[in-house]
Amino acid sequence: MYRALALSISTASRIRGMHSSAVEVLKSSGRDILNKLAQHSQLDKHLVKNGAAEPFGLVKGELKELASSIVSQLGANNKLLSAVASHYFQQQGKQMRPGLVLLMSRAVSATGTVLPQQIRLAEITEMIHTASLVHDDVIDNADTRRGQPSANALYGTKQAVLAGDFPLARASVMLARLRNVDVIELLSTVIADLVEGEFMQMDSRRETLLSFDDYLRKTYLKTAALVGKSVRAAAL
């Protein structure tokens, strides 16, 4: 888990030029997570799964309420809009991104507790990610997601596009209410990164497909940008 976190941060730092000292702070925080895990794993059996460390056990309580809290933020006067927008949140995924945000929040906390603002940040991160999945399924004309019918297959393409926009709009309002300019600026760039990354993926020119630099940049924009920037935001 720490290696995945470090890789995302390192990728972000190489491509966006993140200050080296900031990278070291985040890597050090990742080590703190593992140290805390080692200290508690002997007492808390839920932190060990099949003989291996299970870092998300540290934030199991916060993650348990995540999806229901997000769904409550997606209520709308139009019942169909609410149903389509909340469709993917009814099918719980791995929750890796909000999990990493919450782990970083615990790592940088003097008391080991997660602040309400950091929990909200984890929700915002998951909303941005899930909205991108809705749009990805429309672009790919996918029939299923997580073993269930996709939003576009179930409700229609037009409805899915608009329903994918809705969580982004609500996430933007939630982000503004955090009243942290640095966090707002950091997370606001993620949506542009996701769109740019998707356009890079649709570029089928041979020289683009064979370029490893383009592959790294596309991977950063579509995946690592949201992970790296949301985890950074948790420490601000």
C-alpha positions, 0 to 999 in steps of 0.5 A: 500500500505504501509503495502504491502511495509513494509511486503515485506521489513520485509520478506526480512530482516528476511530471508536475514538478512538486517540490522535493521537500514536499515529496519527502514529507509525504513519503515520511508520512507513509512510513508513519502509517506503516509504523502505526500499523505495526504498533497496533496490529498485535492488538487489533486483529482487523488490521491483519488479513490472511497474515498480511498487514491491512492498512485500511483497517485503520480507517475502517470506521470512516470508510464504512459510512462513506458511501451513504454520506455521499448518497445523501449529498446527491439528493435532487428534486428530480428523482431520476437524476438522484437515482442515476447519480447515486447508482455507482455509489450503491455498488461499493468499490475498493475505496482505495482513493478515499482510503489513502486520503484517510490514512494520510489524515491519520498519519499527519494527526498528532492525536491519530484522529481524522478531522471532519474536513478530512473525511469530507475531502475523502468523500470529494475524492471518491465523488470525482473518481466515480463521476469519471467512471460514469463518463468513461463508461459512456465513452467506452459504451460499456454495459457493466461496471463492478458486475452490475449494469452500467449507468448508460446501459441502465438509464441511457447515454444522455442521462448518464452524461448529465448524472456524471456531471452532477457529482462533480458539481456537488463535489465542487460545492463541498470543496468550496465549503472547506474554505481552504484556498490551497486545497481548493486550488489543488483539487480543482485542477484534477478535473481538467487532468482527468479530461486531458488524460481521457483525450490522450487515451483516445489518441490512437496515433502510432507514435503516441501509442509507442511513446513511454513518456506519453504513457506515463503522462496519460497514467498520471493525468487519468489516475495518479493526479487524483491520488497524489493531489487528494493525499497532498490536500489531506496534509494541508 
